[in-house]
């Protein structure tokens, strides 16, 4: 196999290319919407963890994500979490949402303040199309509702 022709460069070594390709095959394929698929040929019925939205704080010290588990072949997760991770040590904080951890209590659209001291996000009210915008500190404290609307459609 001519790897330099396949990759368009001679800088990649065939061993590195094969290692990357093997790791990708073993780890699964990342699908649209952030779903991590199972390795081809397996049918274990395991949940599929999805990273629906990921945002990095301006200084790079925190990463916020909306994520959850959905059944294989399923669509978006019914239960979704807002998680803030510290990049220095990987410590994570699950933000306690005002509507609890119930279906359709969906955080979305996380956005960091320019100084990285606050994370704002929208939160859907279960059973309706009502949304509120909240603000929270990177350590998950000081959850504050900024405003509420009956519908954002």
Secondary structure, DSSP 8 states (H G I E B T S, - for coil): --HHHHHS-SSS-HHHHHHHHHHHHHH--B-GGGBB---TT-----EEEEEEEEEE-TTSSEEEEEEEEEETT--S-SS-EEEEEETTT--EEE---TT-S-TT--EEEEEE-TTSS-EEEEEE-TTSS-EEEEEE-TTS---EEEEEES---
